Amino acid sequence: MTEHYTLESLTEMWTTFYKEHGYVPALLDAASQYPEVQSVTIPHLDISKYSVELAEHLLERPRASLMGAERAAQNMLPPGQRVPLRIFIVDLPEDHVRRPVDLRAVDVGKLICVKALVMKCNKPTLHYTTAVFQCMRCGAIHHMEQDRPGKLKEPIECYKENGGCQRAAGSTKFRVLTHPSDLPYPFPSSEALGNGKVAFSETTDEQWIDIQDIPDDLGDDELPTDYKARLGATHLVQQVMPGDRAMLYGMLLTNNEKNLVSPEMYLDISHLENLTRDAVVVTDDDVENIRAMISQCENPLQEILLPSLAPHVCGLDHVKEGILCQLFGGISEMTPDKVLRAALHIMVIGDPGTGKSQLLKYVPKLVPRGTYTNADMASKAGLAVAVEKGEGGGWRAVPGPLVRSHRSICCVDELNKMDADEISTLNESMEQGTVTVTKAARGTFMAETAILAAANPKEGGRYYGDFRESVDISEATLSRFALIYILKDTRDKDEMLQRMMRPYYGLGERLEGAVLDPKTFAKYIMLARSLRPRFTEAAAQLVEAHHVFLRSGDESTWSNRVLEDLYRLSVAVARTRLSEEVTRDDALSAIRIHTAGAWGEVHGTGARFEVEHVTVAAPQKQRMKVLLEAIRELVDAEGSAEVNMLITRARDKGVPPERFQEDLQRLLDDGVVYEEKTGVYGVV
């Protein structure tokens, strides 16, 4: 049973705790940085080591215990440095960590930690901690502590002890004094202030958010539960946004202003940890380990990443390669007249049972803020932004999955359940990275979100060979997808599927699993996305040549967006190698991945790009300059330029192998380069 302590005894216990556990320097340091630093954080285990009784009292009666803690913190400071420091308790015992679905009446008033998904965030507002009222009749000043969120506690009369006129609240009016501008005559010496002295209300920032259970934390027979949470301190406001996962420390309270039999419960939050912001932390050791792993293979995309993406999904390697490029992403560039987006969009259409949904549900596990949603459950507005009535009677915009996945990936399943007009509402987000609301709650939301969409053919649920008749999507929307895949339920993978399924029923050993676990995979992606690889001339020329190839011919229906998509794919491939440079081989891989999709079928052509048939050679003078630069780089790095290494380096810089010997001989003839020995060159 929890002990009952007086405020004095609690203050004494906390004072002893600060001294014995070395928290006095932390208090002094925080006070010296006030108001930039307004709090000190203490792990619950430290308090348990000092006193089990105090630790238990803190959990069961947090408001009383923390009043003693903050009063003791004040007493530890020198008289001239006393500031209102807050004390936050973190790392609570497991039996005080909850999911929203677990919250019950027995939790009311206790210190708990709730792990939840943030669904909505209202705008920050001002909250009175102490409100100062002035009687409009006599000018008397009254101070009222405010301990209820949402409703201002006013004087019931003009109190005599404060020099008031004793009129009841119905016979006079009170104004709240927040700032000198609230005074009728804004000078403290005004006779309207009665005794000539005035203090203004004490305020802090406040923000209300809506939270819900994290889908991954729910069992098969559990439904998500939502609660409102109050962030009642300046340092908490704007620290989370819709789509974030957070650990929320505080109390479960009731709001029974209307004296209901079943009052509404809400969370009063004193401290939070944004799990999304710090979801993937890449240490120096992680970087070293990942680079060491890459150095042991020739093609990380094929050898490491491909086997690690949804290993339980049979086959579909060409689709997985495209999704990997989407995960690694392109580079966002801003120009005076255009913003080049980084996001790659992918659509997978195909027969039921081909693994589309399994892929879509796996991908969000690898990136912070990644979401999975079913288009059948999301309305036209709900997928991007919904508009609903607010509690005050006005309208407010509620971000949907697309906005909650800003700078991440939103996986939209069963896109075919939305009609063409509904799908077209995605256009702005897919190209500009924003969602604009023009009705009721007006505003613009950031949604630089990569979309991975899956759909079943609209006619009979199976694909019969005519893309235009199978998918009801406008050309404007379709052109925004970098990759489109068509999956047909054929018999060629039956044997592989059988071998994969047998171990699940005790018939043999499971096939070799993923190379990377999801946690390491996420760190790999985070590390790669921090790089901004630049294009070599050879890579750029190859991408441009493929773009010309696709757009050639009078009947070509390719849009110019394909050029941007090829650049993004090339960057993504380079990132899989953790390279600072996009080489010709990266561009070749990007073209191969682009060609492996179904765009040829979409555009009514089965043509395939043959790299060997395209001339991308620069003029000889330019090639010789590039070749000389390559020789100098090798000489600086290796001491000399060996011919095989030189051919590779020159090719990456745009010198075709078939022109290499001609250009090298010209440099030798000009006396700029000399041959040290057979096959080894130096610079004069």
Helices and strands as residue ranges (DSSP letters): H 7-20, H 24-32, E 39-43, H 44-50, H 52-60, H 62-76, G 79-81, E 86-90, G 94-96, E 97-98, G 100-102, G 105-107, E 111-121, E 125-135, E 141-145, G 160-162, E 174-176, G 180-182, G 191-193, E 202-212, G 215-217, E 226-231, G 234-236, E 245-255, E 264-274, H 284-295, H 300-300, I 301-305, H 306-308, H 317-328, E 333-335, E 338-340, E 346-350, H 356-362, G 363-366, E 371-374, E 385-389, E 395-399, H 401-404, E 409-413, G 415-417, H 420-424, H 427-432, E 434-437, E 443-446, E 450-455, H 467-470, H 475-478, E 483-487, H 494-501, G 502-505, H 518-529, E 534-535, H 537-551, H 561-576, E 581-582, H 584-596, H 599-602, G 611-613, H 620-638, E 641-642, H 643-652, H 657-669, E 673-677, E 680-683
